[in-house]
Amino acid sequence: MERQKSVANAARPIFESLKGQLEADHLNRFVAIEPFSGEHFIGDTISEAICEARRKYPTRLVHTFRVGHVAAVHFGMQTR
């Protein structure tokens, strides 16, 4: 869990630095960021973005964002 947090924390500033470019060119798509290389991988789905990253870095963790959204996925729930 701690390793995953460090990957997420390292990926966030990379995502923020690319955000303007990504929103202009890839709105609503997914970006997987491999934080130690700084490389990012685009896909129409989370799986596509992660698979692209894994092709190049099969043993490294990535963190995924959805371009133009607060979260990569949303699990809707209503309470009454």
N, C-alpha and C positions, 0 to 999 in steps of 0.2 A: 504493500500500500504506500509506503513512504517513497519508494522508487517511482511509482506512478505520479505521486504529487510533485516530485522534483521534475519529472518530464513535463507535466502540465505547467508548472511554474516557469520552466525554461522556454516552453513553446509560446506562452502568452505574449511576451514582448516581440517575438519574431512575427507573430500574427498581427499585432498592433502596427508594426512598421510596414506590413504589406497590405493592411486593411483597405486603404484608398484604392490601390491598384486592383486588388481582388474584387472589391465591390463594383468597380467600373467594368471589369471584364468577366467576372464569374459569379454574379449575384445568384443566390439560392443554391449554389453548388457546395461541395464539401472540400475542405483542404486539410490534409494530414501533414503535420509538421514534425520533422525529425530534428529535435533541438540541438543535437551535438554537431551536426553538419550545417544546420540552418536551412536545409532544403525543404521545399514544400511540394506537395503532390495533390493534384486536383482530380476530382471525380464527380459524377452526377449522383452517386450514392456514397454513403460512408464506406461501404465495402470496396468500391472502386478506388477511392482515395487511399485507403489503407493498403490495398493490394499493390498499388503503384509504389508506395513507399517500401513495402516488403520485398518487392522485386530487387530493389537496390540495396536495402538494408534488412536482410531477412532476420537478423537477431536483435534488432533495436526496437525499442518502444517508440510510438508516435502518439501525438495528441491531435485530435480532430476537432475542427470547428466548422460550423455552417456559415458561409459567407452571407453577411447581412442580417444575421439573427443573433439573439442573445445566447442561445444554446444550440448545440448540434441536433438534439432531438427534444421533443416535447411530449410528455405523457399527460394527456388531458384527463382531468377528473373534476367532477362536480359534486359538491356537497349540498345537501338540502336541510 
